[in-house]
Amino acid sequence: MSQQMQDNGQKQVDEKFMQRALDLAVLGAGKVSPNPMVGCVIVHQEQIIGEGWHQFYGKAHAEVNAVNAVENKALLSEATVYVTLEPCAHQGKTPPCADLLIKHQVKRVVVCNQDPHPLVGGKGLEKLRTAGIEVTVGILEAQGKEVNKRFFTGLLKQRPYVIFKWAETADGFIARKNYESKWISNKMSRMLVHKWRTEEDSIMVGSNTARYDNPQLNARLWKGRNPARVVIDRRLKLPSNLHLYNQQQLTFIYNQLSRSQASNLEFVKLDEDKFLEEVLLDLYEKKIRSVIVEGGSTLINLLIEQNMWDEARVFKSTQTVFHEGIKAPKVHGHLVNTERIMDDFYYEYRPIATS
């Protein structure tokens, strides 16, 4: 067998087990932020002998859970460890995972993505190689970056991953002229949105959406954690009897007038200059790594103009028409996914990369 055929065969094996590690990683969605989602699979003679994922923030990392799952630890010295993100080399809330793999003298470590975090940044890989462990990097790299798009966006852009979500009528409106908008999308689409809320760190609305919809911004239609609520109310004109003020979940009111804090409710005062940019920076500093922007059109359009978005999730009804009202935003991006959800169409967009 030629060397090239052997290499191709090894790559196929590596991709197979790395895909399993990525499938495990996403089980941590909504539970590990601001940490990345990480999965780990340990293989001996092409058989999985242990696997794990990072399950909760501050708890054991994927490598620890995978090693603990191996019944016969003697096999580790002849095993290959597949991990979706470079093993950490620094002491954080848990000990360095690179040290754990070195301790057990694993034969080989295959990594999906190198960690761009300055505390890691290749140090884990270097540590492994210095200990004589064979290291391969970049297997299913694009898929790994997609899984941890929130983590990578935070490190590279110093802001949360920004997701737009709106529902529009068949004739392109998100609300009537009086701002009334219930209900454009169907029940299944709304349930999907609540599932998304459990997977992201926060959910943002502008003052008009807060005033006229009086939303709860929780995940009552899906089991899971509630996101933090983020409200843009520059002049503090919203009435205090809104659901957003009920202090039942963490809420940030971004404004230009007042700074104060109570149980689960914080008023954050920012200068007018670069206001939305400062909102996103403050959220990032609060360890919030993702935000769903659910309205309104003014807020979403401002973020589009400032190129501060990463994904747009749009539901388009085939049944509802308003004839007139508030026009849906327009994103200039790549259409990356289309689905039919009962009588709704779902469209997902990503920004067009700029040089």
GUBABA-12572 format. One record per residue (C-alpha): residue number from 1; x, y, z. Coordinates in Angstrom, 3 decimals. Layout:
N
+-----+----------+----------+----------+
!   n !       c1 !       c2 !       c3 !
+-----+----------+----------+----------+
! NUM !        X !        Y !        Z !
...
+-----+----------+----------+----------+
***
This chain:
355
+-----+----------+----------+----------+
!   n !       c1 !       c2 !       c3 !
+-----+----------+----------+----------+
!   1 !    0.000 !    0.000 !    0.000 !
!   2 !    1.380 !    3.425 !   -0.972 !
!   3 !    2.081 !    6.096 !    1.629 !
!   4 !   -0.615 !    8.296 !    0.085 !
!   5 !   -3.228 !    5.558 !    0.456 !
!   6 !   -2.178 !    5.034 !    4.054 !
!   7 !   -2.419 !    8.760 !    4.724 !
!   8 !   -5.872 !    8.951 !    3.111 !
!   9 !   -7.021 !    5.965 !    5.143 !
!  10 !   -5.776 !    7.544 !    8.371 !
!  11 !   -7.489 !   10.826 !    7.495 !
!  12 !  -10.804 !    9.034 !    7.000 !
!  13 !  -10.430 !    7.333 !   10.372 !
!  14 !   -9.507 !   10.641 !   12.016 !
!  15 !  -12.502 !   12.421 !   10.478 !
!  16 !  -14.869 !    9.656 !   11.593 !
!  17 !  -13.860 !    9.885 !   15.251 !
!  18 !  -13.555 !   13.676 !   15.194 !
!  19 !  -17.131 !   13.899 !   13.925 !
!  20 !  -18.175 !   11.849 !   16.930 !
!  21 !  -16.277 !   14.257 !   19.193 !
!  22 !  -18.062 !   17.224 !   17.567 !
!  23 !  -21.427 !   15.508 !   18.036 !
!  24 !  -20.607 !   15.163 !   21.734 !
!  25 !  -19.409 !   18.780 !   22.004 !
!  26 !  -22.791 !   20.264 !   21.046 !
!  27 !  -24.437 !   18.474 !   23.975 !
!  28 !  -22.982 !   21.280 !   26.066 !
!  29 !  -25.025 !   23.947 !   24.233 !
!  30 !  -26.500 !   26.442 !   26.669 !
!  31 !  -24.611 !   24.989 !   29.644 !
!  32 !  -20.903 !   25.808 !   29.307 !
!  33 !  -20.729 !   29.455 !   28.173 !
!  34 !  -18.503 !   31.463 !   28.343 !
!  35 !  -16.375 !   28.360 !   27.832 !
!  36 !  -16.336 !   26.664 !   24.421 !
!  37 !  -18.216 !   23.438 !   23.714 !
!  38 !  -15.721 !   20.570 !   23.623 !
!  39 !  -16.052 !   16.856 !   22.936 !
!  40 !  -13.442 !   14.133 !   23.366 !
!  41 !  -13.231 !   10.547 !   22.100 !
!  42 !  -10.510 !    8.067 !   23.066 !
!  43 !   -9.799 !    5.275 !   20.574 !
!  44 !   -7.757 !    2.080 !   20.868 !
!  45 !   -7.327 !   -0.087 !   17.760 !
!  46 !  -10.172 !    1.826 !   16.078 !
!  47 !  -12.567 !    1.104 !   18.942 !
!  48 !  -13.914 !    3.811 !   21.252 !
!  49 !  -12.851 !    3.053 !   24.829 !
!  50 !  -13.923 !    6.352 !   26.394 !
!  51 !  -15.688 !    9.564 !   25.507 !
!  52 !  -16.979 !   12.698 !   27.170 !
!  53 !  -17.855 !   16.349 !   26.739 !
!  54 !  -17.705 !   19.565 !   28.722 !
!  55 !  -21.081 !   19.416 !   30.437 !
!  56 !  -21.257 !   22.476 !   32.699 !
!  57 !  -19.282 !   25.684 !   33.108 !
!  58 !  -16.693 !   25.347 !   35.834 !
!  59 !  -16.940 !   21.553 !   35.889 !
!  60 !  -14.689 !   18.872 !   34.382 !
!  61 !  -13.484 !   19.388 !   30.815 !
!  62 !  -14.174 !   16.927 !   28.014 !
!  63 !  -10.774 !   15.234 !   28.261 !
!  64 !  -11.233 !   14.546 !   31.972 !
!  65 !  -14.674 !   13.020 !   31.422 !
!  66 !  -13.378 !   10.893 !   28.538 !
!  67 !  -10.351 !    9.606 !   30.482 !
!  68 !  -12.573 !    8.830 !   33.471 !
!  69 !  -14.819 !    6.778 !   31.163 !
!  70 !  -11.947 !    4.471 !   30.146 !
!  71 !  -12.248 !    1.289 !   32.197 !
!  72 !   -8.766 !   -0.087 !   31.464 !
!  73 !   -6.412 !    2.877 !   31.900 !
!  74 !   -3.478 !    0.725 !   30.729 !
!  75 !   -4.822 !    1.070 !   27.172 !
!  76 !   -4.303 !    4.868 !   27.208 !
!  77 !   -0.601 !    4.572 !   26.368 !
!  78 !   -1.575 !    2.983 !   23.033 !
!  79 !   -4.642 !    5.162 !   22.443 !
!  80 !   -5.469 !    8.145 !   20.232 !
!  81 !   -7.339 !   11.033 !   21.819 !
!  82 !   -9.653 !   13.037 !   19.548 !
!  83 !  -10.563 !   16.421 !   21.005 !
!  84 !  -12.394 !   19.261 !   19.281 !
!  85 !  -10.327 !   22.069 !   20.808 !
!  86 !   -6.676 !   22.262 !   21.812 !
!  87 !   -6.228 !   20.863 !   25.342 !
!  88 !   -5.642 !   23.672 !   27.819 !
!  89 !   -2.194 !   24.151 !   29.303 !
!  90 !   -3.110 !   26.637 !   32.041 !
!  91 !   -4.674 !   26.324 !   35.483 !
!  92 !   -8.198 !   27.717 !   35.399 !
!  93 !  -11.267 !   26.474 !   37.256 !
!  94 !   -9.897 !   22.991 !   36.487 !
!  95 !   -6.325 !   21.629 !   36.091 !
!  96 !   -4.629 !   21.674 !   32.638 !
!  97 !   -5.958 !   18.945 !   30.338 !
!  98 !   -2.627 !   18.722 !   28.488 !
!  99 !   -1.023 !   17.599 !   31.760 !
! 100 !   -3.672 !   14.905 !   32.193 !
! 101 !   -2.948 !   13.435 !   28.755 !
! 102 !    0.794 !   13.566 !   29.406 !
! 103 !    0.324 !   11.861 !   32.772 !
! 104 !   -1.361 !    8.921 !   31.052 !
! 105 !    1.263 !    8.931 !   28.247 !
! 106 !   -1.308 !    8.739 !   25.450 !
! 107 !    0.169 !    7.788 !   22.099 !
! 108 !   -1.439 !   10.423 !   19.879 !
! 109 !   -3.674 !   13.489 !   20.163 !
! 110 !   -5.804 !   14.679 !   17.229 !
! 111 !   -7.172 !   18.232 !   17.518 !
! 112 !   -9.907 !   19.887 !   15.496 !
! 113 !   -9.153 !   23.559 !   16.296 !
! 114 !   -6.211 !   25.308 !   17.861 !
! 115 !   -7.381 !   27.542 !   20.701 !
! 116 !   -6.960 !   31.276 !   19.899 !
! 117 !   -7.212 !   32.176 !   23.597 !
! 118 !   -4.009 !   33.969 !   24.700 !
! 119 !   -3.712 !   31.698 !   27.758 !
! 120 !   -3.663 !   28.639 !   25.467 !
! 121 !   -2.653 !   29.705 !   21.938 !
! 122 !   -0.569 !   26.667 !   20.986 !
! 123 !    0.880 !   26.097 !   24.455 !
! 124 !   -1.152 !   22.929 !   24.921 !
! 125 !    0.056 !   21.493 !   21.619 !
! 126 !    3.651 !   22.426 !   22.413 !
! 127 !    3.406 !   20.773 !   25.816 !
! 128 !    2.117 !   17.543 !   24.281 !
! 129 !    4.798 !   17.452 !   21.584 !
! 130 !    7.553 !   18.189 !   24.099 !
! 131 !    6.353 !   15.157 !   26.077 !
! 132 !    6.816 !   13.004 !   22.970 !
! 133 !    3.145 !   12.709 !   22.058 !
! 134 !    2.284 !   12.721 !   18.351 !
! 135 !   -0.077 !   15.629 !   17.583 !
! 136 !   -2.280 !   16.225 !   14.522 !
! 137 !   -4.192 !   19.509 !   14.149 !
! 138 !   -6.921 !   20.682 !   11.761 !
! 139 !   -9.166 !   17.627 !   11.314 !
! 140 !  -12.685 !   18.892 !   10.412 !
! 141 !  -11.459 !   22.391 !   11.242 !
! 142 !  -14.340 !   24.243 !    9.551 !
! 143 !  -16.951 !   22.153 !   11.365 !
! 144 !  -15.204 !   22.844 !   14.667 !
! 145 !  -15.240 !   26.593 !   14.053 !
! 146 !  -18.964 !   26.391 !   13.347 !
! 147 !  -19.631 !   24.525 !   16.600 !
! 148 !  -17.705 !   27.143 !   18.585 !
! 149 !  -18.619 !   30.226 !   16.523 !
! 150 !  -19.687 !   32.050 !   19.697 !
! 151 !  -16.385 !   31.355 !   21.455 !
! 152 !  -14.249 !   32.314 !   18.446 !
! 153 !  -16.274 !   35.472 !   17.737 !
! 154 !  -15.828 !   36.612 !   21.330 !
! 155 !  -12.063 !   36.176 !   21.280 !
! 156 !  -11.544 !   37.679 !   17.845 !
! 157 !  -14.076 !   40.552 !   17.946 !
! 158 !  -14.487 !   41.249 !   21.685 !
! 159 !  -18.263 !   41.040 !   21.426 !
! 160 !  -20.978 !   38.381 !   21.601 !
! 161 !  -22.087 !   36.374 !   18.575 !
! 162 !  -25.075 !   38.361 !   17.279 !
! 163 !  -28.102 !   36.488 !   15.919 !
! 164 !  -31.053 !   38.317 !   14.371 !
! 165 !  -34.449 !   36.657 !   14.615 !
! 166 !  -37.691 !   37.920 !   13.188 !
! 167 !  -40.919 !   36.699 !   11.623 !
! 168 !  -42.390 !   38.474 !    8.639 !
! 169 !  -45.675 !   38.243 !    6.792 !
! 170 !  -46.020 !   36.900 !    3.280 !
! 171 !  -45.948 !   40.538 !    2.068 !
! 172 !  -42.804 !   41.465 !    4.050 !
! 173 !  -43.986 !   43.181 !    7.269 !
! 174 !  -42.943 !   42.412 !   10.866 !
! 175 !  -45.729 !   44.429 !   12.519 !
! 176 !  -48.771 !   46.523 !   11.748 !
! 177 !  -48.608 !   50.322 !   11.728 !
! 178 !  -49.626 !   50.327 !   15.405 !
! 179 !  -46.695 !   47.912 !   16.145 !
! 180 !  -49.026 !   44.952 !   16.779 !
! 181 !  -47.393 !   41.741 !   15.525 !
! 182 !  -48.985 !   38.654 !   17.141 !
! 183 !  -48.846 !   36.075 !   15.685 !
! 184 !  -47.064 !   35.970 !   12.336 !
! 185 !  -45.245 !   32.637 !   12.607 !
! 186 !  -46.885 !   29.335 !   13.513 !
! 187 !  -46.750 !   27.470 !   16.834 !
! 188 !  -43.965 !   25.118 !   15.738 !
! 189 !  -41.760 !   28.034 !   14.685 !
! 190 !  -42.371 !   29.793 !   18.005 !
! 191 !  -41.437 !   26.627 !   19.907 !
! 192 !  -38.188 !   26.431 !   17.918 !
! 193 !  -37.406 !   30.027 !   18.912 !
! 194 !  -37.824 !   29.124 !   22.589 !
! 195 !  -35.443 !   26.199 !   22.117 !
! 196 !  -32.912 !   28.653 !   20.658 !
! 197 !  -33.356 !   30.900 !   23.700 !
! 198 !  -32.184 !   28.090 !   25.987 !
! 199 !  -29.024 !   27.730 !   23.864 !
! 200 !  -27.928 !   31.389 !   23.870 !
! 201 !  -26.685 !   33.641 !   26.662 !
! 202 !  -28.963 !   36.627 !   26.095 !
! 203 !  -31.853 !   38.076 !   24.127 !
! 204 !  -32.102 !   41.742 !   23.097 !
! 205 !  -34.958 !   44.068 !   22.152 !
! 206 !  -35.336 !   47.764 !   21.489 !
! 207 !  -37.693 !   50.107 !   23.290 !
! 208 !  -40.556 !   49.930 !   20.765 !
! 209 !  -40.648 !   46.131 !   20.899 !
! 210 !  -40.519 !   46.272 !   24.705 !
! 211 !  -43.317 !   48.826 !   24.888 !
! 212 !  -45.776 !   47.483 !   22.324 !
! 213 !  -45.216 !   43.718 !   22.617 !
! 214 !  -44.498 !   43.660 !   26.364 !
! 215 !  -42.511 !   40.432 !   25.829 !
! 216 !  -41.403 !   38.078 !   28.588 !
! 217 !  -38.284 !   36.958 !   26.673 !
! 218 !  -38.082 !   33.641 !   28.475 !
! 219 !  -38.062 !   30.007 !   27.354 !
! 220 !  -41.484 !   28.966 !   28.634 !
! 221 !  -42.179 !   26.760 !   25.574 !
! 222 !  -38.991 !   24.684 !   25.953 !
! 223 !  -37.204 !   23.099 !   28.898 !
! 224 !  -33.913 !   24.830 !   29.672 !
! 225 !  -32.354 !   27.957 !   31.124 !
! 226 !  -33.720 !   31.427 !   30.463 !
! 227 !  -31.371 !   33.839 !   28.681 !
! 228 !  -30.391 !   37.166 !   30.173 !
! 229 !  -32.647 !   39.947 !   28.871 !
! 230 !  -31.085 !   42.989 !   27.223 !
! 231 !  -33.176 !   46.106 !   26.642 !
! 232 !  -32.112 !   49.198 !   24.698 !
! 233 !  -33.908 !   52.185 !   26.281 !
! 234 !  -31.619 !   55.171 !   25.795 !
! 235 !  -33.882 !   57.770 !   27.455 !
! 236 !  -35.500 !   55.436 !   30.018 !
! 237 !  -39.013 !   56.021 !   28.739 !
! 238 !  -40.343 !   52.488 !   29.223 !
! 239 !  -43.003 !   51.988 !   31.934 !
! 240 !  -41.886 !   49.969 !   34.949 !
! 241 !  -44.891 !   47.617 !   34.814 !
! 242 !  -43.525 !   45.718 !   31.783 !
! 243 !  -42.670 !   42.022 !   32.088 !
! 244 !  -39.033 !   42.978 !   31.483 !
! 245 !  -38.919 !   44.640 !   34.905 !
! 246 !  -40.288 !   41.663 !   36.872 !
! 247 !  -36.789 !   40.613 !   38.035 !
! 248 !  -37.580 !   36.958 !   37.334 !
! 249 !  -34.457 !   36.620 !   35.194 !
! 250 !  -31.251 !   38.596 !   34.774 !
! 251 !  -32.000 !   41.817 !   32.854 !
! 252 !  -29.789 !   44.659 !   31.640 !
! 253 !  -31.304 !   48.034 !   30.681 !
! 254 !  -28.835 !   49.972 !   28.517 !
! 255 !  -29.386 !   53.720 !   28.612 !
! 256 !  -27.679 !   57.147 !   28.614 !
! 257 !  -29.111 !   58.500 !   31.883 !
! 258 !  -28.830 !   56.205 !   34.895 !
! 259 !  -26.647 !   53.568 !   36.500 !
! 260 !  -28.092 !   51.364 !   39.252 !
! 261 !  -28.480 !   47.744 !   40.272 !
! 262 !  -31.089 !   45.644 !   42.049 !
! 263 !  -31.777 !   41.914 !   42.263 !
! 264 !  -31.600 !   40.540 !   38.694 !
! 265 !  -31.959 !   44.052 !   37.233 !
! 266 !  -29.124 !   46.347 !   36.205 !
! 267 !  -29.303 !   49.765 !   34.571 !
! 268 !  -26.135 !   50.272 !   32.536 !
! 269 !  -25.309 !   53.851 !   31.553 !
! 270 !  -23.292 !   54.352 !   28.374 !
! 271 !  -22.207 !   57.390 !   26.383 !
! 272 !  -24.050 !   58.189 !   23.171 !
! 273 !  -20.908 !   57.817 !   21.065 !
! 274 !  -20.734 !   54.280 !   19.619 !
! 275 !  -23.627 !   53.275 !   21.855 !
! 276 !  -24.452 !   49.872 !   20.354 !
! 277 !  -20.793 !   48.980 !   20.017 !
! 278 !  -20.363 !   49.750 !   23.709 !
! 279 !  -23.441 !   47.657 !   24.557 !
! 280 !  -21.892 !   44.623 !   22.871 !
! 281 !  -18.521 !   45.243 !   24.499 !
! 282 !  -20.141 !   45.501 !   27.940 !
! 283 !  -22.040 !   42.252 !   27.357 !
! 284 !  -18.789 !   40.568 !   26.345 !
! 285 !  -17.119 !   41.830 !   29.535 !
! 286 !  -20.076 !   40.345 !   31.442 !
! 287 !  -19.093 !   36.970 !   29.916 !
! 288 !  -22.109 !   36.909 !   27.613 !
! 289 !  -21.006 !   35.188 !   24.426 !
! 290 !  -24.177 !   35.280 !   22.333 !
! 291 !  -27.235 !   37.462 !   21.895 !
! 292 !  -30.443 !   36.916 !   19.937 !
! 293 !  -31.804 !   40.246 !   18.709 !
! 294 !  -35.571 !   39.823 !   18.426 !
! 295 !  -36.543 !   43.330 !   17.455 !
! 296 !  -37.435 !   45.733 !   16.475 !
! 297 !  -36.707 !   46.718 !   12.947 !
! 298 !  -34.941 !   49.960 !   13.971 !
! 299 !  -32.481 !   48.169 !   16.263 !
! 300 !  -31.765 !   45.394 !   13.752 !
! 301 !  -31.242 !   47.876 !   10.922 !
! 302 !  -28.785 !   49.881 !   13.044 !
! 303 !  -26.782 !   46.738 !   13.752 !
! 304 !  -26.855 !   45.840 !   10.049 !
! 305 !  -25.591 !   49.317 !    9.123 !
! 306 !  -22.718 !   48.952 !   11.605 !
! 307 !  -21.923 !   45.421 !   10.389 !
! 308 !  -22.387 !   44.017 !   13.887 !
! 309 !  -24.153 !   40.751 !   13.197 !
! 310 !  -23.208 !   37.138 !   12.531 !
! 311 !  -26.399 !   35.305 !   11.653 !
! 312 !  -29.988 !   36.087 !   10.669 !
! 313 !  -32.833 !   33.622 !   11.258 !
! 314 !  -35.984 !   34.645 !    9.424 !
! 315 !  -39.436 !   33.063 !    9.437 !
! 316 !  -41.700 !   33.986 !    6.533 !
! 317 !  -45.386 !   33.190 !    6.798 !
! 318 !  -47.285 !   31.877 !    3.808 !
! 319 !  -50.644 !   32.601 !    5.448 !
! 320 !  -50.451 !   36.033 !    7.099 !
! 321 !  -50.580 !   39.342 !    5.192 !
! 322 !  -50.766 !   42.874 !    6.665 !
! 323 !  -50.856 !   44.914 !    3.412 !
! 324 !  -49.169 !   47.767 !    5.244 !
! 325 !  -47.123 !   48.277 !    8.393 !
! 326 !  -43.490 !   48.128 !    9.524 !
! 327 !  -41.234 !   46.623 !    6.878 !
! 328 !  -39.000 !   43.683 !    7.749 !
! 329 !  -35.232 !   44.372 !    7.824 !
! 330 !  -33.121 !   43.424 !    4.816 !
! 331 !  -29.813 !   41.660 !    5.309 !
! 332 !  -27.209 !   41.468 !    2.599 !
! 333 !  -25.764 !   38.061 !    3.207 !
! 334 !  -25.385 !   34.480 !    2.043 !
! 335 !  -28.465 !   32.281 !    2.287 !
! 336 !  -27.043 !   29.183 !    4.003 !
! 337 !  -30.192 !   27.257 !    4.920 !
! 338 !  -33.859 !   27.030 !    3.937 !
! 339 !  -36.491 !   24.855 !    5.593 !
! 340 !  -40.250 !   24.442 !    5.610 !
! 341 !  -41.798 !   24.495 !    9.085 !
! 342 !  -45.473 !   23.633 !    8.627 !
! 343 !  -46.833 !   26.659 !    6.752 !
! 344 !  -43.774 !   28.863 !    7.419 !
! 345 !  -40.569 !   29.132 !    5.440 !
! 346 !  -37.354 !   29.475 !    7.437 !
! 347 !  -34.305 !   31.243 !    6.004 !
! 348 !  -30.847 !   31.508 !    7.566 !
! 349 !  -28.296 !   34.074 !    6.410 !
! 350 !  -24.635 !   34.788 !    7.169 !
! 351 !  -22.808 !   38.064 !    6.372 !
! 352 !  -20.840 !   38.365 !    3.173 !
! 353 !  -17.183 !   38.425 !    4.160 !
! 354 !  -15.443 !   41.737 !    3.542 !
! 355 !  -11.729 !   42.099 !    2.975 !
+-----+----------+----------+----------+
***
